[in-house]
Amino acid sequence: LPEDFDWRENGAVTPVKNQGSCGSCWSFSTTGALEGANFLATGKLVSLSEQQLVDCDHECDPEEPGSCDSGCNGGLMNSAFEYTLKAGGLMREEDYPYTGTDRGTCKFDESKIAAKVANFSVVSLDEDQIAANLVKNGPLAVAINAVFMQTYIKGVSCPYICSKRLDHGVLLVGYGSAGYAPVRMKDKPYWIIKNSWGENWGEDGFYKICRGRNVCGVDSMVSTVAAVNTNSQ
Amino acid sequence: ISTATFSAEGSEVDPFIRQVTDGHDGAEPQLLTAEHHFSLFKSRFKKSYGSQEEHDYRFKVFQDNLRRAARHQKLDPSASHGVTQFSDLTPREFRRTYLGLRRLRLPKDATEAPILPTDN
Protein backbone atom coordinates (compact mmCIF):
# COMPACT_ATOMS: atom_id res chain seq x y z
CA LEU A 1 0.00 0.00 0.00
CA PRO A 2 1.26 3.50 -0.71
CA GLU A 3 2.14 5.53 2.39
CA ASP A 4 -0.12 8.35 1.30
CA PHE A 5 -3.05 8.21 -1.05
CA ASP A 6 -5.67 10.74 -2.08
CA TRP A 7 -8.38 10.15 -4.67
CA ARG A 8 -8.79 13.93 -5.01
CA GLU A 9 -5.44 13.98 -6.79
CA ASN A 10 -6.53 11.14 -9.04
CA GLY A 11 -9.73 12.67 -10.34
CA ALA A 12 -12.30 10.49 -8.58
CA VAL A 13 -13.83 13.08 -6.27
CA THR A 14 -16.38 15.74 -7.24
CA PRO A 15 -16.36 19.17 -5.57
CA VAL A 16 -17.66 19.38 -2.00
CA LYS A 17 -21.46 19.57 -1.84
CA ASN A 18 -23.80 21.02 0.75
CA GLN A 19 -26.72 19.07 2.17
CA GLY A 20 -28.25 22.19 3.74
CA SER A 21 -30.64 21.82 6.68
CA CYS A 22 -31.59 18.26 5.80
CA GLY A 23 -30.44 14.99 7.32
CA SER A 24 -29.49 13.57 3.95
CA CYS A 25 -25.79 12.90 4.64
CA TRP A 26 -26.38 9.24 3.77
CA SER A 27 -27.31 10.18 0.19
CA PHE A 28 -24.12 12.25 -0.25
CA SER A 29 -21.99 9.41 1.07
CA THR A 30 -23.72 7.05 -1.37
CA THR A 31 -23.34 9.28 -4.43
CA GLY A 32 -19.72 10.04 -3.54
CA ALA A 33 -18.83 6.35 -3.47
CA LEU A 34 -20.66 5.67 -6.73
CA GLU A 35 -19.12 8.74 -8.40
CA GLY A 36 -15.69 7.32 -7.59
CA ALA A 37 -16.58 3.80 -8.68
CA ASN A 38 -18.10 5.12 -11.89
CA PHE A 39 -14.92 7.09 -12.54
CA LEU A 40 -12.86 3.94 -12.15
CA ALA A 41 -15.20 1.98 -14.42
CA THR A 42 -15.66 4.57 -17.16
CA GLY A 43 -12.85 7.10 -16.79
CA LYS A 44 -15.44 9.88 -16.45
CA LEU A 45 -16.17 11.83 -13.28
CA VAL A 46 -19.89 12.56 -13.18
CA SER A 47 -21.66 14.26 -10.30
CA LEU A 48 -24.65 12.13 -9.30
CA SER A 49 -28.05 13.01 -7.88
CA GLU A 50 -28.62 12.92 -4.14
CA GLN A 51 -32.14 14.23 -4.69
CA GLN A 52 -33.07 11.04 -6.51
CA LEU A 53 -32.17 9.14 -3.34
CA VAL A 54 -33.92 11.65 -1.10
CA ASP A 55 -37.15 11.53 -3.15
CA CYS A 56 -37.23 7.98 -4.44
CA ASP A 57 -35.27 5.71 -2.12
CA HIS A 58 -37.45 4.24 0.62
CA GLU A 59 -35.51 1.00 0.87
CA CYS A 60 -35.95 -0.72 4.23
CA ASP A 61 -33.56 -2.71 6.34
CA PRO A 62 -34.53 -6.35 5.68
CA GLU A 63 -33.86 -7.15 9.33
CA GLU A 64 -35.89 -4.24 10.63
CA PRO A 65 -38.85 -3.49 8.36
CA GLY A 66 -39.76 -0.18 10.01
CA SER A 67 -36.31 1.24 9.40
CA CYS A 68 -36.27 2.71 5.91
CA ASP A 69 -34.38 5.38 3.96
CA SER A 70 -36.35 8.50 4.56
CA GLY A 71 -35.11 11.67 2.86
CA CYS A 72 -34.13 14.39 5.30
CA ASN A 73 -35.00 12.13 8.22
CA GLY A 74 -32.09 9.85 7.55
CA GLY A 75 -31.02 6.76 5.71
CA LEU A 76 -28.29 4.22 5.31
CA MET A 77 -25.72 3.97 2.54
CA ASN A 78 -26.05 0.21 2.13
CA SER A 79 -29.81 0.51 1.70
CA ALA A 80 -29.22 3.29 -0.82
CA PHE A 81 -26.86 1.06 -2.80
CA GLU A 82 -29.55 -1.61 -2.73
CA TYR A 83 -32.13 0.90 -4.03
CA THR A 84 -29.73 2.04 -6.76
CA LEU A 85 -29.14 -1.54 -7.82
CA LYS A 86 -32.90 -2.21 -8.01
CA ALA A 87 -33.80 1.10 -9.66
CA GLY A 88 -31.17 0.66 -12.36
CA GLY A 89 -28.88 3.53 -11.38
CA LEU A 90 -28.58 7.20 -10.51
CA MET A 91 -29.18 10.25 -12.67
CA ARG A 92 -26.76 13.14 -13.04
CA GLU A 93 -26.84 15.95 -10.51
CA GLU A 94 -27.73 18.42 -13.28
CA ASP A 95 -30.66 16.28 -14.44
CA TYR A 96 -32.06 15.85 -10.94
CA PRO A 97 -30.62 18.71 -8.85
CA TYR A 98 -30.50 18.84 -5.07
CA THR A 99 -33.17 20.95 -3.35
CA GLY A 100 -32.47 20.23 0.31
CA THR A 101 -36.05 19.19 1.02
CA ASP A 102 -37.88 15.89 0.88
CA ARG A 103 -41.30 17.26 0.13
CA GLY A 104 -41.14 16.64 -3.60
CA THR A 105 -42.25 13.58 -5.50
CA CYS A 106 -39.91 11.12 -7.17
CA LYS A 107 -38.89 12.33 -10.62
CA PHE A 108 -36.58 9.50 -11.55
CA ASP A 109 -36.22 9.13 -15.31
CA GLU A 110 -34.80 5.77 -16.25
CA SER A 111 -33.69 7.07 -19.63
CA LYS A 112 -31.28 9.48 -17.92
CA ILE A 113 -29.32 7.03 -15.78
CA ALA A 114 -25.67 8.09 -15.59
CA ALA A 115 -24.16 5.47 -13.27
CA LYS A 116 -25.11 1.93 -12.35
CA VAL A 117 -24.18 -0.23 -9.36
CA ALA A 118 -22.63 -3.58 -10.26
CA ASN A 119 -22.32 -4.75 -6.66
CA PHE A 120 -21.48 -3.47 -3.21
CA SER A 121 -20.07 -5.01 -0.07
CA VAL A 122 -19.00 -4.20 3.47
CA VAL A 123 -15.32 -3.97 4.31
CA SER A 124 -13.87 -5.60 7.40
CA LEU A 125 -12.90 -3.52 10.43
CA ASP A 126 -9.20 -3.95 9.68
CA GLU A 127 -7.60 -0.59 8.78
CA ASP A 128 -5.22 -2.12 6.24
CA GLN A 129 -8.17 -3.72 4.48
CA ILE A 130 -9.99 -0.39 4.48
CA ALA A 131 -6.93 1.26 2.93
CA ALA A 132 -6.54 -1.53 0.38
CA ASN A 133 -10.19 -1.32 -0.65
CA LEU A 134 -9.91 2.45 -0.90
CA VAL A 135 -6.91 2.25 -3.21
CA LYS A 136 -8.29 -0.59 -5.30
CA ASN A 137 -11.99 0.28 -5.55
CA GLY A 138 -12.20 4.05 -5.05
CA PRO A 139 -13.68 6.26 -2.31
CA LEU A 140 -15.60 4.37 0.37
CA ALA A 141 -18.90 5.17 2.05
CA VAL A 142 -18.28 5.32 5.79
CA ALA A 143 -20.23 6.15 8.92
CA ILE A 144 -18.87 8.14 11.83
CA ASN A 145 -19.83 9.72 15.12
CA ALA A 146 -19.93 13.44 14.31
CA VAL A 147 -19.87 14.97 17.78
CA PHE A 148 -16.44 16.57 17.30
CA MET A 149 -17.34 17.73 13.79
CA GLN A 150 -19.72 20.41 15.09
CA THR A 151 -16.76 22.47 16.34
CA TYR A 152 -14.01 21.22 14.00
CA ILE A 153 -12.02 23.82 12.08
CA LYS A 154 -8.83 22.15 10.87
CA GLY A 155 -6.05 19.70 11.67
CA VAL A 156 -6.06 15.99 12.40
CA SER A 157 -8.89 15.16 14.75
CA CYS A 158 -7.83 12.54 17.25
CA PRO A 159 -9.98 12.87 20.35
CA TYR A 160 -8.92 10.97 23.44
CA ILE A 161 -12.53 9.91 23.94
CA CYS A 162 -15.20 9.73 21.26
CA SER A 163 -18.40 7.74 21.12
CA LYS A 164 -18.59 5.05 18.45
CA ARG A 165 -22.35 5.51 18.04
CA LEU A 166 -22.57 6.17 14.32
CA ASP A 167 -24.76 9.10 13.33
CA HIS A 168 -23.28 10.61 10.15
CA GLY A 169 -22.57 9.36 6.64
CA VAL A 170 -19.42 10.62 4.88
CA LEU A 171 -16.95 9.60 2.20
CA LEU A 172 -13.44 8.26 2.77
CA VAL A 173 -11.29 9.61 -0.07
CA GLY A 174 -7.71 9.06 1.07
CA TYR A 175 -5.19 8.80 3.84
CA GLY A 176 -1.95 10.43 4.90
CA SER A 177 0.95 9.16 6.93
CA ALA A 178 2.10 12.28 8.69
CA GLY A 179 -0.37 14.70 10.21
CA TYR A 180 1.47 16.49 12.98
CA ALA A 181 0.03 16.16 16.47
CA PRO A 182 1.70 18.95 18.47
CA VAL A 183 0.79 17.73 21.94
CA ARG A 184 1.84 14.15 21.34
CA MET A 185 4.98 15.37 19.55
CA LYS A 186 4.70 12.85 16.78
CA ASP A 187 3.31 12.39 13.32
CA LYS A 188 -0.04 10.72 13.16
CA PRO A 189 -1.47 8.84 10.20
CA TYR A 190 -4.97 9.99 9.28
CA TRP A 191 -7.95 9.38 7.04
CA ILE A 192 -9.18 12.10 4.66
CA ILE A 193 -12.94 12.42 4.79
CA LYS A 194 -15.16 14.32 2.36
CA ASN A 195 -18.12 15.85 4.16
CA SER A 196 -21.30 17.40 2.76
CA TRP A 197 -21.53 20.65 4.74
CA GLY A 198 -20.10 22.92 2.06
CA GLU A 199 -16.60 24.23 1.45
CA ASN A 200 -16.75 26.69 4.34
CA TRP A 201 -16.74 23.92 6.91
CA GLY A 202 -13.51 22.21 8.02
CA GLU A 203 -10.52 22.11 5.67
CA ASP A 204 -12.32 23.27 2.50
CA GLY A 205 -15.12 20.85 3.28
CA PHE A 206 -12.85 17.97 4.29
CA TYR A 207 -12.09 16.41 7.68
CA LYS A 208 -8.96 14.62 8.82
CA ILE A 209 -9.34 11.97 11.50
CA CYS A 210 -6.52 9.88 12.90
CA ARG A 211 -6.10 6.25 11.95
CA GLY A 212 -5.27 3.37 14.20
CA ARG A 213 -7.95 2.84 16.81
CA ASN A 214 -11.37 3.17 15.17
CA VAL A 215 -11.66 6.76 16.41
CA CYS A 216 -15.30 7.92 16.52
CA GLY A 217 -16.26 4.58 14.95
CA VAL A 218 -14.84 5.53 11.55
CA ASP A 219 -13.79 1.95 10.78
CA SER A 220 -17.06 0.36 11.91
CA MET A 221 -19.24 0.65 8.84
CA VAL A 222 -17.31 0.88 5.60
CA SER A 223 -18.87 0.02 2.25
CA THR A 224 -17.34 -0.34 -1.16
CA VAL A 225 -19.26 -0.21 -4.40
CA ALA A 226 -18.42 -1.19 -7.95
CA ALA A 227 -20.01 0.49 -10.96
CA VAL A 228 -21.02 -0.95 -14.29
CA ASN A 229 -18.84 0.19 -17.16
CA THR A 230 -21.52 1.97 -19.17
CA ASN A 231 -19.00 2.79 -21.93
CA SER A 232 -19.23 -0.77 -23.15
CA GLN A 233 -23.03 -0.85 -23.25
CA ILE B 1 -2.49 23.09 25.27
CA SER B 2 -4.59 26.14 24.63
CA THR B 3 -7.15 26.57 27.33
CA ALA B 4 -10.22 28.71 27.66
CA THR B 5 -9.64 32.25 28.82
CA PHE B 6 -12.01 34.55 30.60
CA SER B 7 -12.79 38.19 30.15
CA ALA B 8 -12.92 40.69 33.00
CA GLU B 9 -16.68 40.17 33.15
CA GLY B 10 -16.11 36.49 33.75
CA SER B 11 -17.69 35.30 30.52
CA GLU B 12 -15.78 32.63 28.68
CA VAL B 13 -14.37 33.61 25.32
CA ASP B 14 -13.06 31.59 22.43
CA PRO B 15 -9.37 30.92 23.07
CA PHE B 16 -8.60 30.26 19.45
CA ILE B 17 -9.66 33.45 17.77
CA ARG B 18 -8.03 36.53 19.16
CA GLN B 19 -8.37 39.97 17.72
CA VAL B 20 -5.09 41.83 17.49
CA THR B 21 -5.61 45.52 16.80
CA ASP B 22 -2.90 47.72 15.40
CA GLY B 23 -2.28 51.38 16.19
CA HIS B 24 -2.20 50.79 19.94
CA ASP B 25 1.49 50.55 20.70
CA GLY B 26 2.14 48.85 23.96
CA ALA B 27 -1.45 47.73 24.34
CA GLU B 28 -2.19 44.09 25.15
CA PRO B 29 -3.85 42.16 22.35
CA GLN B 30 -7.55 42.54 22.99
CA LEU B 31 -9.43 39.38 23.75
CA LEU B 32 -12.85 39.22 22.20
CA THR B 33 -15.85 38.87 24.40
CA ALA B 34 -18.57 36.38 23.65
CA GLU B 35 -20.71 39.27 22.37
CA HIS B 36 -18.05 40.21 19.86
CA HIS B 37 -17.67 36.63 18.76
CA PHE B 38 -21.41 36.32 18.30
CA SER B 39 -21.49 39.49 16.27
CA LEU B 40 -18.67 38.21 14.03
CA PHE B 41 -20.37 34.84 13.78
CA LYS B 42 -23.67 36.40 12.64
CA SER B 43 -21.91 38.49 10.06
CA ARG B 44 -19.67 35.70 8.76
CA PHE B 45 -22.44 33.14 8.41
CA LYS B 46 -25.17 35.64 7.52
CA LYS B 47 -27.34 34.66 10.48
CA SER B 48 -30.40 36.63 11.50
CA TYR B 49 -33.08 35.84 14.03
CA GLY B 50 -36.80 36.56 13.94
CA SER B 51 -37.13 38.17 17.35
CA GLN B 52 -35.06 39.54 20.21
CA GLU B 53 -36.12 36.53 22.26
CA GLU B 54 -34.78 34.16 19.60
CA HIS B 55 -31.62 36.23 19.32
CA ASP B 56 -31.03 36.04 23.06
CA TYR B 57 -31.65 32.32 23.10
CA ARG B 58 -29.22 31.77 20.21
CA PHE B 59 -26.61 33.87 21.98
CA LYS B 60 -26.94 31.64 25.02
CA VAL B 61 -26.55 28.55 22.84
CA PHE B 62 -23.56 30.18 21.16
CA GLN B 63 -21.89 30.74 24.53
CA ASP B 64 -22.52 27.11 25.45
CA ASN B 65 -20.89 26.11 22.19
CA LEU B 66 -17.84 28.27 22.87
CA ARG B 67 -17.38 26.33 26.09
CA ARG B 68 -18.00 23.11 24.19
CA ALA B 69 -15.38 24.02 21.58
CA ALA B 70 -12.90 24.66 24.38
CA ARG B 71 -13.70 21.25 25.87
CA HIS B 72 -13.29 19.63 22.47
CA GLN B 73 -9.95 21.40 22.07
CA LYS B 74 -8.71 19.88 25.30
CA LEU B 75 -9.91 16.42 24.29
CA ASP B 76 -8.67 16.76 20.71
CA PRO B 77 -5.48 18.83 20.79
CA SER B 78 -4.18 17.88 17.33
CA ALA B 79 -7.16 19.59 15.66
CA SER B 80 -8.44 23.15 15.98
CA HIS B 81 -11.90 23.60 17.40
CA GLY B 82 -13.84 26.83 17.59
CA VAL B 83 -16.68 28.76 16.00
CA THR B 84 -18.32 27.09 13.00
CA GLN B 85 -21.56 27.64 11.09
CA PHE B 86 -23.23 25.35 13.65
CA SER B 87 -22.29 27.38 16.70
CA ASP B 88 -25.83 28.64 17.33
CA LEU B 89 -27.31 25.14 17.40
CA THR B 90 -27.74 22.89 20.39
CA PRO B 91 -26.22 19.42 19.99
CA ARG B 92 -29.72 18.02 19.60
CA GLU B 93 -30.62 20.54 16.86
CA PHE B 94 -27.32 19.82 15.15
CA ARG B 95 -27.98 16.08 15.15
CA ARG B 96 -31.55 16.50 13.96
CA THR B 97 -30.73 18.95 11.18
CA TYR B 98 -27.34 17.94 9.80
CA LEU B 99 -26.84 14.28 10.63
CA GLY B 100 -29.06 11.54 9.35
CA LEU B 101 -27.63 8.10 9.56
CA ARG B 102 -30.33 5.62 10.39
CA ARG B 103 -29.74 3.22 13.22
CA LEU B 104 -27.37 0.65 11.89
CA ARG B 105 -28.09 -3.03 11.80
CA LEU B 106 -26.20 -4.64 9.00
CA PRO B 107 -28.14 -7.51 7.48
CA LYS B 108 -26.66 -10.91 8.20
CA ASP B 109 -26.44 -11.59 4.49
CA ALA B 110 -24.51 -8.40 3.65
CA THR B 111 -21.81 -9.24 1.16
CA GLU B 112 -18.37 -8.94 2.68
CA ALA B 113 -15.59 -7.54 0.54
CA PRO B 114 -12.89 -10.11 -0.22
CA ILE B 115 -9.69 -9.78 1.81
CA LEU B 116 -7.09 -7.96 -0.26
CA PRO B 117 -3.33 -8.40 -0.04
CA THR B 118 -1.77 -5.43 1.74
CA ASP B 119 1.92 -6.28 1.55
CA ASN B 120 3.69 -4.88 -1.48
Contacts between the chains, C-beta under 8 A, distances in Angstrom:
chain1	res1	chain2	res2	distance
A	1	B	118	5.6
A	19	B	98	7.2
A	21	B	97	5.0
A	21	B	98	7.3
A	22	B	97	7.7
A	22	B	100	7.5
A	23	B	96	7.0
A	23	B	97	6.8
A	23	B	98	6.9
A	23	B	99	5.9
A	23	B	100	2.6
A	24	B	100	5.8
A	25	B	98	7.4
A	25	B	99	6.2
A	25	B	100	5.0
A	25	B	101	6.6
A	26	B	100	5.8
A	26	B	101	5.8
A	26	B	102	7.2
A	61	B	102	7.6
A	61	B	105	6.0
A	61	B	107	6.9
A	62	B	107	5.1
A	62	B	109	7.9
A	63	B	105	5.4
A	63	B	107	5.2
A	63	B	108	7.1
A	64	B	103	7.9
A	64	B	105	5.6
A	67	B	102	5.7
A	67	B	103	6.3
A	67	B	105	7.4
A	68	B	102	8.0
A	69	B	102	7.2
A	70	B	102	7.6
A	72	B	100	6.8
A	73	B	100	6.9
A	74	B	99	7.8
A	74	B	100	3.9
A	74	B	101	6.2
A	74	B	102	4.6
A	75	B	100	6.7
A	75	B	101	7.6
A	75	B	102	5.6
A	76	B	101	6.7
A	76	B	102	4.7
A	76	B	104	6.7
A	78	B	106	7.0
A	78	B	107	7.9
A	78	B	110	6.7
A	79	B	102	7.7
A	119	B	111	6.9
A	120	B	111	7.2
A	121	B	110	7.3
A	121	B	111	4.0
A	121	B	112	5.8
A	121	B	113	4.2
A	122	B	106	6.4
A	122	B	110	5.1
A	122	B	111	7.1
A	122	B	112	5.7
A	122	B	113	6.6
A	123	B	112	7.8
A	123	B	113	4.7
A	124	B	112	6.8
A	124	B	113	7.2
A	124	B	115	7.1
A	128	B	118	4.3
A	129	B	113	7.5
A	129	B	115	6.4
A	129	B	116	6.3
A	129	B	118	7.0
A	131	B	118	7.2
A	132	B	116	3.9
A	132	B	117	7.4
A	132	B	118	5.0
A	133	B	113	5.7
A	133	B	116	6.4
A	136	B	116	6.1
A	137	B	113	8.0
A	143	B	101	5.4
A	143	B	104	6.7
A	146	B	95	7.9
A	146	B	98	7.9
A	146	B	99	5.6
A	147	B	91	7.4
A	148	B	72	5.7
A	148	B	75	7.9
A	148	B	76	5.8
A	148	B	79	7.5
A	148	B	81	7.4
A	150	B	65	7.6
A	150	B	68	7.7
A	150	B	84	6.7
A	150	B	86	5.0
A	150	B	89	7.6
A	150	B	91	7.0
A	150	B	94	5.2
A	151	B	65	7.0
A	151	B	68	6.2
A	151	B	69	4.1
A	151	B	72	4.8
A	151	B	81	4.2
A	151	B	82	6.5
A	151	B	84	6.1
A	151	B	86	7.8
A	151	B	87	7.6
A	152	B	72	8.0
A	152	B	79	6.0
A	152	B	80	7.8
A	152	B	81	6.2
A	152	B	84	7.0
A	153	B	16	7.6
A	153	B	79	7.4
A	153	B	80	4.3
A	153	B	81	6.2
A	153	B	82	5.2
A	153	B	84	6.8
A	154	B	79	6.8
A	154	B	80	5.0
A	155	B	78	5.7
A	155	B	79	3.8
A	155	B	80	5.1
A	156	B	78	4.9
A	156	B	79	6.1
A	157	B	76	5.5
A	157	B	78	7.2
A	157	B	79	4.1
A	158	B	76	6.3
A	158	B	78	4.9
A	158	B	79	7.1
A	159	B	72	7.4
A	159	B	75	4.9
A	159	B	76	4.1
A	160	B	75	5.3
A	160	B	76	7.4
A	161	B	75	6.2
A	166	B	101	5.7
A	166	B	104	5.6
A	167	B	95	6.3
A	167	B	99	4.7
A	167	B	101	5.2
A	168	B	99	4.7
A	168	B	100	7.6
A	168	B	101	5.6
A	169	B	100	7.2
A	169	B	101	5.0
A	179	B	78	7.1
A	180	B	78	7.5
A	181	B	77	7.4
A	181	B	78	3.7
A	182	B	77	6.8
A	182	B	78	6.6
A	183	B	1	6.2
A	183	B	77	4.0
A	183	B	78	6.6
A	184	B	77	7.9
A	184	B	78	7.0
A	188	B	78	6.5
A	197	B	85	7.5
A	197	B	98	6.7
A	198	B	85	7.9
A	200	B	85	6.6
A	201	B	84	6.3
A	201	B	85	6.3
A	208	B	79	7.6
A	210	B	78	7.2
A	221	B	104	5.9
A	221	B	106	7.2
A	224	B	113	5.4
